[in-house]
Amino acid sequence: MRYPETRPPAFTLTAGPVDAYPEVLRAMGTTVLYDYDPAFQAYYEAVARKAQKAMETDSPPVILQGEPVLGLEAAAASLIAKDDVVLNLASGVYGKGFGYWAARYAARVDEIEVAYDDCIDPEAVRAHLKAHPETKVVAVCHHDTPSGTLNDINAIGAVVAQAGALLIVDAVSSWGGMQTSPDACLAGIYVTGPNKCLGCPPGLTLAAVSDAAWAKMEANKDAPFASMLSFTDWKNAWKATEPFPFTPSVAEINGLGAALDRFLDEGPESVWARHALTAAATRDGVRAMGIDIWPAREEIASPTCTAVKMPDGIDAGPIIAEARARYGVSLSAGRGETLGKLIRIGHMGPTAQPMFAHVAVAALGGALAANGTKVEIGAGLAAVQARLDAEH
Ligand SMILES: *Cc1c(COP(=O)(O)O)cnc(C)c1O
């Protein structure tokens, strides 16, 4: 049996976008209210307050009306002033990419870069900031998705705060799938979105902003205004009594409200636990088949995405195509430097279900075997099952 490319796959186990929760899709299909209707303004405020609760932060996050790349670019544009020195931390494609935005706005961008299967050492950040006390802004990606690796943002945040700089965090693909919050890492701007672990379609940014970051943005003469990239334009838009600078994405807000209800009803601990177990079972299964994971160490492997290292001489592209065609399972490729070298299995929102580890391991193993790689599929599935039963 083959799954034609012209039809949707049976399973979307990608690293984002992910399939949306049914209640999110239903909410998005409800009435599109006029944005100045009092019912919508009250709903928007309620959604912002739920987001604040879910993000465990002091004030409602800013909701920007575009998927989180907009929020990351807006953070660079709004926070970094022309004479600022920025330290960019790069342990993967997204971390590296932020440095290019920073370079548009900063006087100088320094960088600490490590191999893309590794993570940033907070002590290296401390040493750099000691040698360069002029540094105003530090940027880090929490979970660099194209590598499936985590940085210790709480430790990095403490170092950055001690040096008196402001931290920009890209937590797009970690927040909602594991314990992480803007306050725990002392972030200046903490950017995430509902389109990964919260199980919404791409379309919005959620960003928590500290008082110090607001003060810096408000004093920044070069920060955008009357612009979709402006943080300050949207600062008070969450209040039902305040105007929107531009039209918000009404249907996306309806979906976000449903996703937050679901997250809060299920309970963050339970949501994090199913992400962690799905990832752990997947890693066990992959290794038991005789295949390595990409992250250099188990401790830095993400609970929201498992990056699987391709055996020597095997290109990931045909394996991904085979898993899609043979089993109807859609998996993610790497990006940039990791393209071809790894395959990513997402565990985000609706696909963070431990039984999906079986689907992923079976599809990956079968596709590798079909391409002539020797893999122990049975051993892989037994290892998945053992992990699920051990944590029962
Ligand atoms: C998904 C993601 C983003 C948002 O960008 P996309 O256009 O959806 O790729 C930003 N940062 C990280 C780390 C992500 O995983």
The ligand as an SDF file (V2000), in Angstrom:
LIG
                    3D

 15 15  0  0  0  0  0  0  0  0999 V2000
    8.8350   26.8740   14.9850 C   0  0  0  0  0  0  0  0  0  0  0  0
    9.8620   27.7390   15.5690 C   0  0  0  0  0  0  0  0  0  0  0  0
    9.8510   29.1080   15.3400 C   0  0  0  0  0  0  0  0  0  0  0  0
    8.8050   29.7420   14.4810 C   0  0  0  0  0  0  0  0  0  0  0  0
    9.2510   29.6870   13.2020 O   0  0  0  0  0  0  0  0  0  0  0  0
    8.6770   28.8380   12.0010 P   0  0  0  0  0  0  0  0  0  0  0  0
    8.4930   29.7700   10.8850 O   0  0  0  0  0  0  0  0  0  0  0  0
    7.3960   28.1900   12.4340 O   0  0  0  0  0  0  0  0  0  0  0  0
    9.7310   27.8180   11.6960 O   0  0  0  0  0  0  0  0  0  0  0  0
   10.8130   29.8740   15.9470 C   0  0  0  0  0  0  0  0  0  0  0  0
   11.7570   29.3300   16.7400 N   0  0  0  0  0  0  0  0  0  0  0  0
   11.8060   28.0160   16.9790 C   0  0  0  0  0  0  0  0  0  0  0  0
   12.8630   27.4610   17.8780 C   0  0  0  0  0  0  0  0  0  0  0  0
   10.8560   27.1740   16.3990 C   0  0  0  0  0  0  0  0  0  0  0  0
   10.8850   25.8520   16.6300 O   0  0  0  0  0  0  0  0  0  0  0  0
  1  2  1  0
  2  3  1  0
  2 14  2  0
  3  4  1  0
  3 10  2  0
  4  5  1  0
  5  6  1  0
  6  7  2  0
  6  8  1  0
  6  9  1  0
 10 11  1  0
 11 12  2  0
 12 13  1  0
 12 14  1  0
 14 15  1  0
M  END
$$$$
